[in-house]
């Protein structure tokens, strides 16, 4: 990957986090700008990680089939994202309330 492609990707990510921050700020003004940005950035980071576990490659699917114990780390994307972001958001809201 070239530096130009990497920079384009990062600029897109920053723009998408900005959209999420604006939406969250409208609905959860009590979070404040810093925590809203932190939540948006965490959403992007967690989504990337969870996606790889929820959508394994053909090689990983074969590994799961060969060793069913490995399938325990295969995650449901929606359920995992909902749970992780709910915990993170509740923590940020509790901190904001203090």
Secondary structure by P-SEA (a helix, b strand, c coil): ccaaaaaaaaaaaaaaaaaaaaaaaaccccccaaaaaaaaaaaaaaaaaaaaaacccaaaaaaaaaccccccccccaaaaaaaaaaaaaaaaaaaaac
